[in-house]
Amino acid sequence: MNINTLRQQVLTQDHSAIVIFSDINIRYLSHFSGHAATVLITNKTHYLITDYRYFEQAKTQAKGYQVICRDRANQTLTELMIELLHQENCQTLFFESEHINVANWQVMSAQISQQTLITTFMALVGTIEKLRSVKTSDEIAAIKQAATIGDQALANTLPLVKAGITERELAVELEYQMAKLGSEELSFATILGFGERSALPHGIPSNRQLKQGDLILIDFGAVVNGYRSDMTRTFVFGKASDKQKHIYQLVLDAQQAAIDKLTEGVTGKTLYQESATILHNSDYKDYAGEGLGHGVGLQLHEQPFLGESCNTTIERGCVITIEPGIYIPGWGGVRIEDDVVLTENGLEILTKSPKHLVEL
């Protein structure tokens, strides 16, 4: 269980506890998918605190947790935590410093220190996020299913590409197809740009109409059981120019260089360098995007973050994106992105949509 691993790593001394505020980390540890929740983990017990809106849901989803419905009108979260910390004789409290604001924590910690045996507060930074970077088989299966939805949604949408369609119209259709195929929500706001607007790495779909010769960049994803996919494909509407073909091949070669190097134990920095070498040795080095990719899971952007400063090693079970790009202002951009995972049988690419240059 994820929670047992966390206990072994953090609660190495008796009479200690961890308080979790992040919705994402709570879902990872307990499978509870609602909101307005706090998790308190002690050496022996794990509590999930919520209110009447999510109480029944939490009892169903958070198996093995003692689920507490807090009476918000008569008891603050801090008061309830003080009761539980007293009950457990806790002396050290680890807290998610990245997921609570300073003002709230100052008030909460002051009351806890005055009314409990807690003498030490320890910031918990990145510990759960690191655990989340290595996926279980169930997590990988959910991401794979989300990727399959994305692949099929794209295939269903491309036949609608025609002169005059707007970026917004095409994005809405793609999002509808993902929902129809079973996506719980959008993995993120769809990125879609035509022509010169494809040079915007995170361009919001506009009313720009499609014209002959335009590049079409589409970056999108689906969600299954909370787990996200993330894929980018770039097309040309009509016949591709020599420049478009050349830049597309550069990006494809850069992506493949990183994929070929992806083995257990390789660092994110090494993967980035393999890809960047190809782009930086080209005539378009000044237009190469920064970074190479990121982990993906319950959040779109998770550890590790692949780039020049990433010394994190890629482990079996890591699901990451590989997404080099070239973005030329006023002309257009090309990005090719896939979700990949290292398994006991080697590398698996989860996003299956064709990657050769397609002229629509």
Secondary structure, 3 states (H helix, E strand, C coil): CHHHHHHHHHCCCCCEEEEECCHHHHHHHHCCCCCCCEEEEECCCEEEEECCCCHHHHHHHCCCCEEEECCCCCCCHHHHHHHHHHHCCCCEEEECHHHCCHHHHHHHHHHHHHHCCCCEEEECCCHHHHHHCECCHHHHHHHHHHHHHHHHHHHHHHHHCCCCCEHHHHHHHHHHHHHHCCCCCCCCCCEEEEHHHHHCCCCCCCCCECCCCCEEEEEECCEECCEECCEEEEEECCCCCHHHHHHHHHHHHHHHHHHHHCCCCCEHHHHHHHHHHHHHCCCCHHHECCCCEEECCCCCCEEEEECCCCCCECCCCEEEEECCEEEECCCEEEECEEEEEEECCEEEECCCCCCCCCEC
